[in-house]
Amino acid sequence: MSRDTVAGPSDGTRGLLRDRGRDANGRVTNIELFFDLVFVYAVTQLSHTLLGHLSIAGAFEVLLLFLAVWWVWIFTGWITNWLDPERLAVRIMLLVLMLAGLLLSTALPDAFGEYGAVFACAYVLMQVGRTFFMLWALGRDSPANTRNFQRIAVWFCLAGVCWLIGGFSDLQMRWMWWVTALAIEYIGPAALFYVPGLGRSSTTDWDIEGGHLAERCSLFVLIALGESIVVTGSTFAETARDPSASAALVTAFIGSVAMWWIYFDLGAERGSRAIRRSSDPGRYGRLAYTYLHLLIVAGIVVCAVGDETSIAHPAARVDATQAMVLIGGPMLYLLGSALFKKTVNRVPFPLSHLVGLGLLVVLVVPSLVIGCLWLSVLTSMVLVVVAAWETWALRGLRATIEEDKA
């Protein structure tokens, strides 16, 4: 399917698709940003849930819920890459998804308790309902993409059954059904949504506007960073504001700035350029933005929990679970950022990130004999070192990019 053949309505539903003509502008619209506000709340709910259940079992529960939240958001990002959010029907669809997302978010803290059914019903409504809306919107406009979404609908319906059964089951069975559902959904893109009788999709069928998807994902990273700032400020406002808490606040802020720098200084721009210039943007969209960005966002969420812990209890001795959060968050972030940059830029694993990961591993040894504040300082220093190293190493590339923009 050519990008230049998507526009040009000939029936009642073609008008719901974005214009993919040569002069089209695949910008992120206000309604998409409005939709994302629900996920600001969802990310906050996830970080607070992890903080309130800071244990191995709690971490696995939050991990499963995070993977579900990310999956429902990223698939909506793909959908609005094809659909025109300025159309009334598409806006109404997004607003319905927002309401379902709000219900989903409110259920997150007790999704493995009494609100499991609410979470499952809201999630399935978003995934399955959005997919059938897309099939209706495509009409006869794009046979290849219609077959693609027919396959996607089969996968989501199968997973949806598992989500619903799990939502109405007891805790032990809920785990089994929801892990199965999540596995089905995450395997789907990797398996190209193969369905017997319908065949499999191709990444060339996923004829996306690469710049739009890159911007959507970078905005979600910004949402997660913003949530970490909110958590930092709110926690500090509730403390005694002694010198230790103040130092923890400054440390958390420096860590957030370093994470922003690592992703947005050149990483986001280079990724956007790579997918926009690719002859197969669907391949980049699947791996670099759909799969690898979840590591980046997960790292930010875990870092926010670590920041809240260090601000609330700066002098407390670090226990095993706190060490996992304070070290694991930056590790997830650096790993995701490195794999993303390696994929989109087709370069070896960035040395700066590799050294940063090594330094974080070294911190595991002293982590259990120092206080939360000092461990937070050390992990933030690692992030600053990585940001500074990469900035220095890519100074020549920065000049080239600035010349291209000019």
C-alpha positions as YAML, in Angstrom:
chain: A
units: angstrom
residues:
- id: 1
  name: MET
  ca: [0.00, 0.00, 0.00]
- id: 2
  name: SER
  ca: [1.45, 3.33, -0.99]
- id: 3
  name: ARG
  ca: [1.25, 6.27, 1.37]
- id: 4
  name: ASP
  ca: [-0.05, 8.42, -1.46]
- id: 5
  name: THR
  ca: [-3.10, 6.20, -2.03]
- id: 6
  name: VAL
  ca: [-4.74, 6.42, 1.37]
- id: 7
  name: ALA
  ca: [-6.51, 9.70, 0.75]
- id: 8
  name: GLY
  ca: [-9.13, 10.44, -1.86]
- id: 9
  name: PRO
  ca: [-12.56, 9.50, -0.50]
- id: 10
  name: SER
  ca: [-14.99, 7.53, -2.59]
- id: 11
  name: ASP
  ca: [-17.32, 6.23, 0.10]
- id: 12
  name: GLY
  ca: [-18.69, 7.34, 3.44]
- id: 13
  name: THR
  ca: [-15.87, 6.09, 5.62]
- id: 14
  name: ARG
  ca: [-12.79, 7.18, 3.66]
- id: 15
  name: GLY
  ca: [-13.24, 10.66, 5.00]
- id: 16
  name: LEU
  ca: [-12.22, 9.34, 8.44]
- id: 17
  name: LEU
  ca: [-8.65, 8.68, 7.32]
- id: 18
  name: ARG
  ca: [-5.76, 11.12, 7.39]
- id: 19
  name: ASP
  ca: [-4.69, 12.63, 4.10]
- id: 20
  name: ARG
  ca: [-1.46, 10.86, 3.15]
- id: 21
  name: GLY
  ca: [-0.81, 12.98, 0.09]
- id: 22
  name: ARG
  ca: [2.54, 14.50, -0.61]
- id: 23
  name: ASP
  ca: [1.69, 17.73, 1.20]
- id: 24
  name: ALA
  ca: [-0.04, 16.07, 4.14]
- id: 25
  name: ASN
  ca: [0.92, 17.02, 7.69]
- id: 26
  name: GLY
  ca: [0.91, 14.11, 10.11]
- id: 27
  name: ARG
  ca: [0.89, 16.36, 13.16]
- id: 28
  name: VAL
  ca: [-0.29, 15.36, 16.61]
- id: 29
  name: THR
  ca: [-3.69, 16.96, 17.19]
- id: 30
  name: ASN
  ca: [-5.19, 18.54, 20.29]
- id: 31
  name: ILE
  ca: [-7.69, 15.71, 20.77]
- id: 32
  name: GLU
  ca: [-4.79, 13.22, 20.89]
- id: 33
  name: LEU
  ca: [-3.10, 15.30, 23.58]
- id: 34
  name: PHE
  ca: [-6.41, 15.51, 25.43]
- id: 35
  name: PHE
  ca: [-6.70, 11.72, 25.22]
- id: 36
  name: ASP
  ca: [-3.24, 11.39, 26.76]
- id: 37
  name: LEU
  ca: [-4.35, 13.20, 29.90]
- id: 38
  name: VAL
  ca: [-6.07, 10.02, 31.05]
- id: 39
  name: PHE
  ca: [-2.73, 8.26, 30.89]
- id: 40
  name: VAL
  ca: [-1.08, 10.90, 33.06]
- id: 41
  name: TYR
  ca: [-3.47, 9.65, 35.72]
- id: 42
  name: ALA
  ca: [-2.79, 6.01, 34.80]
- id: 43
  name: VAL
  ca: [0.98, 6.46, 35.18]
- id: 44
  name: THR
  ca: [0.43, 8.16, 38.54]
- id: 45
  name: GLN
  ca: [-1.77, 5.28, 39.67]
- id: 46
  name: LEU
  ca: [0.89, 2.76, 38.65]
- id: 47
  name: SER
  ca: [3.70, 4.51, 40.55]
- id: 48
  name: HIS
  ca: [1.56, 4.90, 43.67]
- id: 49
  name: THR
  ca: [0.45, 1.27, 43.45]
- id: 50
  name: LEU
  ca: [4.06, 0.11, 43.24]
- id: 51
  name: LEU
  ca: [5.04, 2.33, 46.17]
- id: 52
  name: GLY
  ca: [2.17, 0.94, 48.24]
- id: 53
  name: HIS
  ca: [3.06, -2.68, 47.38]
- id: 54
  name: LEU
  ca: [6.85, -2.51, 47.33]
- id: 55
  name: SER
  ca: [7.52, -6.23, 47.21]
- id: 56
  name: ILE
  ca: [8.31, -8.89, 44.63]
- id: 57
  name: ALA
  ca: [4.64, -9.82, 44.29]
- id: 58
  name: GLY
  ca: [3.60, -6.17, 44.10]
- id: 59
  name: ALA
  ca: [6.25, -5.48, 41.45]
- id: 60
  name: PHE
  ca: [4.94, -8.30, 39.25]
- id: 61
  name: GLU
  ca: [1.37, -7.06, 39.61]
- id: 62
  name: VAL
  ca: [2.35, -3.51, 38.64]
- id: 63
  name: LEU
  ca: [4.46, -4.88, 35.76]
- id: 64
  name: LEU
  ca: [1.48, -6.71, 34.31]
- id: 65
  name: LEU
  ca: [-0.76, -3.66, 34.70]
- id: 66
  name: PHE
  ca: [1.88, -1.38, 33.18]
- id: 67
  name: LEU
  ca: [2.24, -3.64, 30.15]
- id: 68
  name: ALA
  ca: [-1.52, -3.52, 29.66]
- id: 69
  name: VAL
  ca: [-1.68, 0.28, 30.02]
- id: 70
  name: TRP
  ca: [1.19, 0.76, 27.58]
- id: 71
  name: TRP
  ca: [-0.37, -1.65, 25.07]
- id: 72
  name: VAL
  ca: [-3.74, 0.06, 25.04]
- id: 73
  name: TRP
  ca: [-2.07, 3.46, 24.61]
- id: 74
  name: ILE
  ca: [0.40, 2.49, 21.87]
- id: 75
  name: PHE
  ca: [-2.27, 0.75, 19.80]
- id: 76
  name: THR
  ca: [-4.41, 3.86, 20.03]
- id: 77
  name: GLY
  ca: [-1.37, 5.80, 18.82]
- id: 78
  name: TRP
  ca: [-1.15, 3.52, 15.80]
- id: 79
  name: ILE
  ca: [-4.87, 3.91, 15.10]
- id: 80
  name: THR
  ca: [-4.76, 7.71, 15.16]
- id: 81
  name: ASN
  ca: [-1.80, 7.52, 12.80]
- id: 82
  name: TRP
  ca: [-4.26, 6.33, 10.16]
- id: 83
  name: LEU
  ca: [-7.45, 8.04, 11.33]
- id: 84
  name: ASP
  ca: [-8.03, 11.77, 11.14]
- id: 85
  name: PRO
  ca: [-8.74, 12.94, 14.72]
- id: 86
  name: GLU
  ca: [-10.35, 16.12, 13.37]
- id: 87
  name: ARG
  ca: [-13.33, 14.08, 12.08]
- id: 88
  name: LEU
  ca: [-16.35, 14.00, 14.38]
- id: 89
  name: ALA
  ca: [-16.70, 10.21, 14.44]
- id: 90
  name: VAL
  ca: [-13.02, 9.77, 15.31]
- id: 91
  name: ARG
  ca: [-13.24, 12.39, 18.06]
- id: 92
  name: ILE
  ca: [-16.25, 10.64, 19.56]
- id: 93
  name: MET
  ca: [-14.38, 7.33, 19.43]
- id: 94
  name: LEU
  ca: [-11.41, 8.87, 21.25]
- id: 95
  name: LEU
  ca: [-13.65, 10.43, 23.89]
- id: 96
  name: VAL
  ca: [-15.34, 7.07, 24.51]
- id: 97
  name: LEU
  ca: [-11.88, 5.53, 24.85]
- id: 98
  name: MET
  ca: [-10.97, 8.29, 27.31]
- id: 99
  name: LEU
  ca: [-13.93, 7.42, 29.51]
- id: 100
  name: ALA
  ca: [-13.05, 3.73, 29.40]
- id: 101
  name: GLY
  ca: [-9.42, 4.64, 30.12]
- id: 102
  name: LEU
  ca: [-10.48, 6.68, 33.12]
- id: 103
  name: LEU
  ca: [-12.41, 3.69, 34.50]
- id: 104
  name: LEU
  ca: [-9.41, 1.47, 33.78]
- id: 105
  name: SER
  ca: [-7.10, 3.87, 35.61]
- id: 106
  name: THR
  ca: [-9.32, 4.07, 38.69]
- id: 107
  name: ALA
  ca: [-9.29, 0.27, 38.89]
- id: 108
  name: LEU
  ca: [-5.50, -0.07, 38.72]
- id: 109
  name: PRO
  ca: [-4.72, -0.01, 42.48]
- id: 110
  name: ASP
  ca: [-7.16, -2.86, 43.16]
- id: 111
  name: ALA
  ca: [-7.14, -4.63, 39.79]
- id: 112
  name: PHE
  ca: [-5.99, -7.79, 41.57]
- id: 113
  name: GLY
  ca: [-8.73, -7.32, 44.14]
- id: 114
  name: GLU
  ca: [-12.37, -6.37, 43.90]
- id: 115
  name: TYR
  ca: [-12.02, -4.19, 40.78]
- id: 116
  name: GLY
  ca: [-10.58, -6.85, 38.50]
- id: 117
  name: ALA
  ca: [-13.78, -7.07, 36.47]
- id: 118
  name: VAL
  ca: [-13.89, -3.27, 35.99]
- id: 119
  name: PHE
  ca: [-10.32, -3.25, 34.76]
- id: 120
  name: ALA
  ca: [-10.88, -6.18, 32.38]
- id: 121
  name: CYS
  ca: [-14.13, -4.84, 30.92]
- id: 122
  name: ALA
  ca: [-12.68, -1.36, 30.34]
- id: 123
  name: TYR
  ca: [-9.53, -2.79, 28.79]
- id: 124
  name: VAL
  ca: [-11.35, -5.15, 26.43]
- id: 125
  name: LEU
  ca: [-13.76, -2.40, 25.40]
- id: 126
  name: MET
  ca: [-10.82, -0.20, 24.44]
- id: 127
  name: GLN
  ca: [-8.83, -2.83, 22.57]
- id: 128
  name: VAL
  ca: [-11.63, -4.65, 20.76]
- id: 129
  name: GLY
  ca: [-13.95, -1.68, 20.26]
- id: 130
  name: ARG
  ca: [-11.20, 0.49, 18.79]
- id: 131
  name: THR
  ca: [-10.18, -2.28, 16.39]
- id: 132
  name: PHE
  ca: [-13.71, -2.76, 15.03]
- id: 133
  name: PHE
  ca: [-14.07, 1.00, 14.68]
- id: 134
  name: MET
  ca: [-10.93, 0.96, 12.55]
- id: 135
  name: LEU
  ca: [-12.35, -1.80, 10.35]
- id: 136
  name: TRP
  ca: [-15.46, 0.29, 9.81]
- id: 137
  name: ALA
  ca: [-13.41, 3.41, 9.10]
- id: 138
  name: LEU
  ca: [-11.24, 1.65, 6.53]
- id: 139
  name: GLY
  ca: [-14.22, 0.38, 4.54]
- id: 140
  name: ARG
  ca: [-12.99, -0.67, 1.10]
- id: 141
  name: ASP
  ca: [-10.28, 1.97, 1.07]
- id: 142
  name: SER
  ca: [-7.29, -0.25, 1.76]
- id: 143
  name: PRO
  ca: [-7.75, -4.00, 1.27]
- id: 144
  name: ALA
  ca: [-4.31, -4.82, 2.71]
- id: 145
  name: ASN
  ca: [-4.87, -2.80, 5.87]
- id: 146
  name: THR
  ca: [-8.43, -4.12, 6.20]
- id: 147
  name: ARG
  ca: [-7.09, -7.68, 6.20]
- id: 148
  name: ASN
  ca: [-4.45, -6.55, 8.69]
- id: 149
  name: PHE
  ca: [-7.10, -5.30, 11.11]
- id: 150
  name: GLN
  ca: [-9.23, -8.39, 10.58]
- id: 151
  name: ARG
  ca: [-6.27, -10.39, 11.85]
- id: 152
  name: ILE
  ca: [-5.72, -7.95, 14.71]
- id: 153
  name: ALA
  ca: [-9.39, -8.27, 15.67]
- id: 154
  name: VAL
  ca: [-9.04, -12.05, 15.93]
- id: 155
  name: TRP
  ca: [-6.01, -11.73, 18.22]
- id: 156
  name: PHE
  ca: [-7.64, -9.09, 20.43]
- id: 157
  name: CYS
  ca: [-10.91, -11.01, 20.68]
- id: 158
  name: LEU
  ca: [-9.03, -14.13, 21.74]
- id: 159
  name: ALA
  ca: [-7.06, -12.15, 24.33]
- id: 160
  name: GLY
  ca: [-10.23, -10.35, 25.38]
- id: 161
  name: VAL
  ca: [-11.89, -13.61, 26.38]
- id: 162
  name: CYS
  ca: [-8.92, -14.35, 28.64]
- id: 163
  name: TRP
  ca: [-9.02, -10.85, 30.15]
- id: 164
  name: LEU
  ca: [-12.72, -11.15, 30.96]
- id: 165
  name: ILE
  ca: [-12.50, -14.65, 32.41]
- id: 166
  name: GLY
  ca: [-9.58, -13.50, 34.57]
- id: 167
  name: GLY
  ca: [-11.42, -10.39, 35.70]
- id: 168
  name: PHE
  ca: [-14.25, -12.50, 37.13]
- id: 169
  name: SER
  ca: [-11.96, -15.20, 38.59]
- id: 170
  name: ASP
  ca: [-10.21, -15.50, 41.94]
- id: 171
  name: LEU
  ca: [-6.68, -14.14, 42.37]
- id: 172
  name: GLN
  ca: [-4.77, -17.30, 41.42]
- id: 173
  name: MET
  ca: [-6.81, -17.91, 38.27]
- id: 174
  name: ARG
  ca: [-6.75, -14.21, 37.45]
- id: 175
  name: TRP
  ca: [-2.98, -14.30, 37.24]
- id: 176
  name: MET
  ca: [-3.07, -17.26, 34.87]
- id: 177
  name: TRP
  ca: [-5.72, -15.79, 32.56]
- id: 178
  name: TRP
  ca: [-4.24, -12.29, 32.48]
- id: 179
  name: VAL
  ca: [-0.69, -13.47, 31.81]
- id: 180
  name: THR
  ca: [-2.09, -15.58, 28.98]
- id: 181
  name: ALA
  ca: [-4.03, -12.61, 27.59]
- id: 182
  name: LEU
  ca: [-1.02, -10.35, 27.76]
- id: 183
  name: ALA
  ca: [1.20, -12.95, 26.10]
- id: 184
  name: ILE
  ca: [-1.29, -13.26, 23.22]
- id: 185
  name: GLU
  ca: [-1.35, -9.51, 22.67]
- id: 186
  name: TYR
  ca: [2.42, -9.02, 22.85]
- id: 187
  name: ILE
  ca: [3.17, -11.98, 20.59]
- id: 188
  name: GLY
  ca: [0.73, -10.67, 17.98]
- id: 189
  name: PRO
  ca: [2.89, -7.99, 16.28]
- id: 190
  name: ALA
  ca: [5.99, -10.20, 16.45]
- id: 191
  name: ALA
  ca: [4.01, -12.99, 14.74]
- id: 192
  name: LEU
  ca: [2.65, -10.47, 12.21]
- id: 193
  name: PHE
  ca: [-0.84, -11.33, 13.51]
- id: 194
  name: TYR
  ca: [-0.89, -14.68, 11.72]
- id: 195
  name: VAL
  ca: [-4.39, -16.18, 11.53]
- id: 196
  name: PRO
  ca: [-5.14, -19.50, 9.78]
- id: 197
  name: GLY
  ca: [-7.09, -18.76, 6.63]
- id: 198
  name: LEU
  ca: [-6.23, -15.04, 6.74]
- id: 199
  name: GLY
  ca: [-2.47, -15.39, 6.53]
- id: 200
  name: ARG
  ca: [-0.09, -12.95, 8.15]
- id: 201
  name: SER
  ca: [0.46, -9.23, 7.83]
- id: 202
  name: SER
  ca: [3.59, -7.53, 6.57]
- id: 203
  name: THR
  ca: [5.30, -4.52, 8.08]
- id: 204
  name: THR
  ca: [4.86, -2.86, 4.69]
- id: 205
  name: ASP
  ca: [1.09, -3.13, 5.27]
- id: 206
  name: TRP
  ca: [1.54, -0.93, 8.35]
- id: 207
  name: ASP
  ca: [1.90, 2.18, 6.23]
- id: 208
  name: ILE
  ca: [2.28, 4.66, 9.07]
- id: 209
  name: GLU
  ca: [3.36, 8.28, 9.13]
- id: 210
  name: GLY
  ca: [6.64, 7.73, 10.94]
- id: 211
  name: GLY
  ca: [7.04, 11.26, 12.24]
- id: 212
  name: HIS
  ca: [3.62, 11.16, 13.86]
- id: 213
  name: LEU
  ca: [4.28, 7.91, 15.73]
- id: 214
  name: ALA
  ca: [7.71, 9.14, 16.84]
- id: 215
  name: GLU
  ca: [6.17, 12.34, 18.19]
- id: 216
  name: ARG
  ca: [3.38, 10.44, 19.96]
- id: 217
  name: CYS
  ca: [5.88, 8.22, 21.76]
- id: 218
  name: SER
  ca: [8.16, 11.10, 22.68]
- id: 219
  name: LEU
  ca: [5.15, 12.87, 24.17]
- id: 220
  name: PHE
  ca: [4.36, 9.81, 26.27]
- id: 221
  name: VAL
  ca: [7.95, 9.82, 27.56]
- id: 222
  name: LEU
  ca: [7.37, 13.47, 28.45]
- id: 223
  name: ILE
  ca: [4.14, 12.49, 30.24]
- id: 224
  name: ALA
  ca: [6.02, 9.95, 32.33]
- id: 225
  name: LEU
  ca: [8.77, 12.45, 33.17]
- id: 226
  name: GLY
  ca: [6.14, 15.02, 34.10]
- id: 227
  name: GLU
  ca: [4.48, 12.51, 36.40]
- id: 228
  name: SER
  ca: [7.82, 11.90, 38.12]
- id: 229
  name: ILE
  ca: [8.16, 15.66, 38.71]
- id: 230
  name: VAL
  ca: [4.64, 15.75, 40.19]
- id: 231
  name: VAL
  ca: [5.46, 12.84, 42.51]
- id: 232
  name: THR
  ca: [8.71, 14.51, 43.56]
- id: 233
  name: GLY
  ca: [7.06, 17.84, 44.36]
- id: 234
  name: SER
  ca: [4.05, 16.30, 46.12]
- id: 235
  name: THR
  ca: [6.20, 14.08, 48.31]
- id: 236
  name: PHE
  ca: [8.51, 16.93, 49.27]
- id: 237
  name: ALA
  ca: [5.53, 19.14, 50.14]
- id: 238
  name: GLU
  ca: [4.42, 16.53, 52.68]
- id: 239
  name: THR
  ca: [7.83, 16.13, 54.37]
- id: 240
  name: ALA
  ca: [9.43, 18.15, 57.15]
- id: 241
  name: ARG
  ca: [11.66, 19.79, 54.51]
- id: 242
  name: ASP
  ca: [14.84, 19.25, 56.46]
- id: 243
  name: PRO
  ca: [18.26, 19.42, 54.73]
- id: 244
  name: SER
  ca: [18.21, 15.70, 53.87]
- id: 245
  name: ALA
  ca: [14.81, 15.89, 52.22]
- id: 246
  name: SER
  ca: [15.86, 19.04, 50.36]
- id: 247
  name: ALA
  ca: [18.98, 17.29, 49.10]
- id: 248
  name: ALA
  ca: [16.86, 14.35, 47.98]
- id: 249
  name: LEU
  ca: [14.55, 16.74, 46.10]
- id: 250
  name: VAL
  ca: [17.47, 18.33, 44.26]
- id: 251
  name: THR
  ca: [18.91, 14.91, 43.49]
- id: 252
  name: ALA
  ca: [15.61, 13.65, 42.11]
- id: 253
  name: PHE
  ca: [15.29, 16.76, 39.93]
- id: 254
  name: ILE
  ca: [18.83, 16.32, 38.57]
- id: 255
  name: GLY
  ca: [18.04, 12.68, 37.77]
- id: 256
  name: SER
  ca: [14.88, 13.67, 35.88]
- id: 257
  name: VAL
  ca: [16.81, 16.32, 33.92]
- id: 258
  name: ALA
  ca: [19.45, 13.73, 33.01]
- id: 259
  name: MET
  ca: [16.78, 11.30, 31.78]
- id: 260
  name: TRP
  ca: [15.20, 14.07, 29.72]
- id: 261
  name: TRP
  ca: [18.60, 14.93, 28.27]
- id: 262
  name: ILE
  ca: [19.47, 11.34, 27.38]
- id: 263
  name: TYR
  ca: [16.27, 10.90, 25.36]
- id: 264
  name: PHE
  ca: [15.42, 14.37, 24.03]
- id: 265
  name: ASP
  ca: [18.83, 15.95, 23.38]
- id: 266
  name: LEU
  ca: [19.41, 13.99, 20.16]
- id: 267
  name: GLY
  ca: [17.82, 10.57, 20.64]
- id: 268
  name: ALA
  ca: [14.23, 11.56, 19.89]
- id: 269
  name: GLU
  ca: [15.19, 13.65, 16.84]
- id: 270
  name: ARG
  ca: [17.41, 10.94, 15.36]
- id: 271
  name: GLY
  ca: [14.70, 8.35, 15.88]
- id: 272
  name: SER
  ca: [12.12, 10.56, 14.20]
- id: 273
  name: ARG
  ca: [14.41, 11.15, 11.22]
- id: 274
  name: ALA
  ca: [15.13, 7.44, 10.87]
- id: 275
  name: ILE
  ca: [11.49, 6.34, 10.79]
- id: 276
  name: ARG
  ca: [10.42, 9.24, 8.54]
- id: 277
  name: ARG
  ca: [13.10, 8.38, 5.98]
- id: 278
  name: SER
  ca: [12.60, 4.61, 6.14]
- id: 279
  name: SER
  ca: [11.03, 2.72, 3.25]
- id: 280
  name: ASP
  ca: [9.47, 0.38, 5.82]
- id: 281
  name: PRO
  ca: [8.36, 2.60, 8.74]
- id: 282
  name: GLY
  ca: [6.13, -0.16, 10.09]
- id: 283
  name: ARG
  ca: [9.21, -2.22, 10.97]
- id: 284
  name: TYR
  ca: [10.69, 0.64, 12.97]
- id: 285
  name: GLY
  ca: [7.32, 1.38, 14.54]
- id: 286
  name: ARG
  ca: [6.91, -2.21, 15.72]
- id: 287
  name: LEU
  ca: [10.31, -2.69, 17.35]
- id: 288
  name: ALA
  ca: [11.70, 0.74, 18.26]
- id: 289
  name: TYR
  ca: [8.48, 2.44, 19.31]
- id: 290
  name: THR
  ca: [5.98, -0.29, 20.20]
- id: 291
  name: TYR
  ca: [8.26, -2.69, 22.09]
- id: 292
  name: LEU
  ca: [11.40, -0.79, 23.15]
- id: 293
  name: HIS
  ca: [9.72, 2.39, 24.36]
- id: 294
  name: LEU
  ca: [7.92, 0.45, 27.07]
- id: 295
  name: LEU
  ca: [11.34, -0.12, 28.71]
- id: 296
  name: ILE
  ca: [12.01, 3.62, 28.65]
- id: 297
  name: VAL
  ca: [8.64, 4.51, 30.17]
- id: 298
  name: ALA
  ca: [8.85, 1.69, 32.72]
- id: 299
  name: GLY
  ca: [12.24, 2.99, 33.83]
- id: 300
  name: ILE
  ca: [10.79, 6.46, 34.42]
- id: 301
  name: VAL
  ca: [7.88, 5.06, 36.44]
- id: 302
  name: VAL
  ca: [10.23, 3.02, 38.65]
- id: 303
  name: CYS
  ca: [12.56, 6.02, 39.04]
- id: 304
  name: ALA
  ca: [9.60, 8.10, 40.25]
- id: 305
  name: VAL
  ca: [8.96, 5.53, 42.97]
- id: 306
  name: GLY
  ca: [12.63, 5.63, 43.92]
- id: 307
  name: ASP
  ca: [12.55, 9.43, 44.10]
- id: 308
  name: GLU
  ca: [9.49, 9.35, 46.35]
- id: 309
  name: THR
  ca: [11.21, 6.83, 48.62]
- id: 310
  name: SER
  ca: [14.42, 8.85, 48.91]
- id: 311
  name: ILE
  ca: [12.57, 12.11, 49.62]
- id: 312
  name: ALA
  ca: [10.25, 10.57, 52.22]
- id: 313
  name: HIS
  ca: [12.99, 8.54, 53.95]
- id: 314
  name: PRO
  ca: [16.38, 10.03, 52.99]
- id: 315
  name: ALA
  ca: [18.26, 8.74, 56.06]
- id: 316
  name: ALA
  ca: [16.73, 5.26, 56.10]
- id: 317
  name: ARG
  ca: [18.94, 2.28, 55.37]
- id: 318
  name: VAL
  ca: [18.16, 0.79, 51.95]
- id: 319
  name: ASP
  ca: [16.53, -2.65, 51.99]
- id: 320
  name: ALA
  ca: [16.53, -5.13, 49.10]
- id: 321
  name: THR
  ca: [13.30, -3.95, 47.46]
- id: 322
  name: GLN
  ca: [14.26, -0.29, 47.72]
- id: 323
  name: ALA
  ca: [17.64, -1.07, 46.18]
- id: 324
  name: MET
  ca: [15.88, -2.82, 43.30]
- id: 325
  name: VAL
  ca: [13.79, 0.30, 42.70]
- id: 326
  name: LEU
  ca: [16.57, 2.88, 43.08]
- id: 327
  name: ILE
  ca: [18.97, 0.96, 40.84]
- id: 328
  name: GLY
  ca: [16.47, -0.89, 38.65]
- id: 329
  name: GLY
  ca: [14.70, 2.26, 37.42]
- id: 330
  name: PRO
  ca: [17.82, 3.87, 35.88]
- id: 331
  name: MET
  ca: [18.90, 0.47, 34.52]
- id: 332
  name: LEU
  ca: [15.58, -0.03, 32.71]
- id: 333
  name: TYR
  ca: [15.76, 3.50, 31.34]
- id: 334
  name: LEU
  ca: [19.33, 3.21, 30.06]
- id: 335
  name: LEU
  ca: [18.71, -0.24, 28.60]
- id: 336
  name: GLY
  ca: [15.59, 0.90, 26.77]
- id: 337
  name: SER
  ca: [17.26, 4.09, 25.52]
- id: 338
  name: ALA
  ca: [20.32, 2.19, 24.31]
- id: 339
  name: LEU
  ca: [18.31, -0.46, 22.45]
- id: 340
  name: PHE
  ca: [16.11, 2.23, 20.91]
- id: 341
  name: LYS
  ca: [19.11, 4.21, 19.67]
- id: 342
  name: LYS
  ca: [20.85, 1.07, 18.45]
- id: 343
  name: THR
  ca: [17.76, 0.06, 16.47]
- id: 344
  name: VAL
  ca: [16.83, 3.36, 14.82]
- id: 345
  name: ASN
  ca: [20.39, 4.53, 14.15]
- id: 346
  name: ARG
  ca: [21.75, 1.10, 13.17]
- id: 347
  name: VAL
  ca: [24.80, 1.58, 15.34]
- id: 348
  name: PRO
  ca: [26.48, -0.61, 18.02]
- id: 349
  name: PHE
  ca: [25.22, -0.50, 21.59]
- id: 350
  name: PRO
  ca: [26.09, 3.07, 22.76]
- id: 351
  name: LEU
  ca: [29.27, 2.92, 24.85]
- id: 352
  name: SER
  ca: [28.08, 5.66, 27.20]
- id: 353
  name: HIS
  ca: [24.96, 3.67, 28.06]
- id: 354
  name: LEU
  ca: [26.92, 0.44, 28.42]
- id: 355
  name: VAL
  ca: [29.29, 2.08, 30.90]
- id: 356
  name: GLY
  ca: [26.30, 3.55, 32.75]
- id: 357
  name: LEU
  ca: [24.71, 0.13, 33.07]
- id: 358
  name: GLY
  ca: [28.02, -1.26, 34.34]
- id: 359
  name: LEU
  ca: [28.28, 1.47, 36.99]
- id: 360
  name: LEU
  ca: [24.74, 0.73, 38.16]
- id: 361
  name: VAL
  ca: [25.60, -2.96, 38.51]
- id: 362
  name: VAL
  ca: [28.62, -1.98, 40.63]
- id: 363
  name: LEU
  ca: [26.31, 0.01, 42.92]
- id: 364
  name: VAL
  ca: [24.47, -3.18, 43.88]
- id: 365
  name: VAL
  ca: [27.32, -4.09, 46.25]
- id: 366
  name: PRO
  ca: [27.26, -0.99, 48.50]
- id: 367
  name: SER
  ca: [23.51, -0.35, 48.11]
- id: 368
  name: LEU
  ca: [22.51, -2.29, 51.23]
- id: 369
  name: VAL
  ca: [24.90, -0.48, 53.55]
- id: 370
  name: ILE
  ca: [24.10, 3.14, 52.67]
- id: 371
  name: GLY
  ca: [21.05, 5.35, 53.05]
- id: 372
  name: CYS
  ca: [18.37, 6.05, 50.45]
- id: 373
  name: LEU
  ca: [19.65, 9.56, 49.84]
- id: 374
  name: TRP
  ca: [23.21, 8.48, 49.06]
- id: 375
  name: LEU
  ca: [22.10, 5.69, 46.74]
- id: 376
  name: SER
  ca: [19.84, 8.17, 44.94]
- id: 377
  name: VAL
  ca: [22.76, 10.57, 44.59]
- id: 378
  name: LEU
  ca: [24.96, 7.86, 43.11]
- id: 379
  name: THR
  ca: [22.37, 6.65, 40.59]
- id: 380
  name: SER
  ca: [21.61, 10.23, 39.52]
- id: 381
  name: MET
  ca: [25.34, 10.83, 39.04]
- id: 382
  name: VAL
  ca: [25.46, 7.82, 36.71]
- id: 383
  name: LEU
  ca: [22.64, 9.27, 34.61]
- id: 384
  name: VAL
  ca: [24.42, 12.65, 34.47]
- id: 385
  name: VAL
  ca: [27.66, 10.95, 33.36]
- id: 386
  name: VAL
  ca: [25.82, 9.14, 30.55]
- id: 387
  name: ALA
  ca: [24.09, 12.33, 29.40]
- id: 388
  name: ALA
  ca: [27.33, 14.34, 29.44]
- id: 389
  name: TRP
  ca: [29.31, 11.58, 27.71]
- id: 390
  name: GLU
  ca: [26.80, 11.19, 24.89]
- id: 391
  name: THR
  ca: [26.51, 14.96, 24.43]
- id: 392
  name: TRP
  ca: [30.27, 15.25, 24.07]
- id: 393
  name: ALA
  ca: [30.58, 12.19, 21.82]
- id: 394
  name: LEU
  ca: [27.87, 13.37, 19.41]
- id: 395
  name: ARG
  ca: [28.88, 17.02, 19.24]
- id: 396
  name: GLY
  ca: [29.84, 16.67, 15.56]
- id: 397
  name: LEU
  ca: [26.52, 15.04, 14.70]
- id: 398
  name: ARG
  ca: [24.67, 17.84, 16.50]
- id: 399
  name: ALA
  ca: [26.26, 20.39, 14.22]
- id: 400
  name: THR
  ca: [25.24, 18.37, 11.16]
- id: 401
  name: ILE
  ca: [21.62, 18.13, 12.34]
- id: 402
  name: GLU
  ca: [21.49, 21.86, 13.04]
- id: 403
  name: GLU
  ca: [22.83, 22.56, 9.54]
- id: 404
  name: ASP
  ca: [20.14, 20.31, 8.02]
- id: 405
  name: LYS
  ca: [17.43, 22.16, 9.93]
- id: 406
  name: ALA
  ca: [18.76, 25.48, 8.73]
...
